[in-house]
Amino acid sequence: MTAASQELFEFPCRFPLKIMGEQHVDFASTIVDLVRGHAPDLDERDVSLRASSSGRYQSLTITVTATSRQHLDTLYLALTSHSMVKVVL
């Protein structure tokens, strides 16, 4: 069995990322800019922002067109290493 046949996803594919962080006025724009650096075709319709019930945290759901497993890994690494990001699902 080759590595390609072991892939869980068939690329390219639409892939939703949920990114959570503390409430900050620049959180959404900063994270969307970061994602757009890896997925330049990102459309605003593929981004949704939601505040937690306490108002302390917020989450972005961003759906990207992933071109490969490496593309997703690189994007995940960029997001998880950003200081404003607490969790990426």
C-alpha positions, 0 to 999 in steps of 0.5 A: 500500500502506497502512502497516497492510498493511505490518505484519509482525504482526496486532495484538493478538498474543502477543509474546515479549521476551527481556531480559538483564542481570547477575545481581541479586537484584531483576532479575526483580521490577524488570523484571516490574514495568516490563513490567507498567506497559505490559502490566497483564494480564501473567500470571506464567505468561508469565514465565520466568527463566534464569541463564547457565552462568557465573551472571554473567547472567540472562535473562527471557523475558516474553510480552506481548499487544501491542496495536499496533506503538507498544505494542511500541516503547514497551515496548522503549524502556522496557526498553532505557533501564533501567540493569539491562537489557543486551540486549532481543531 
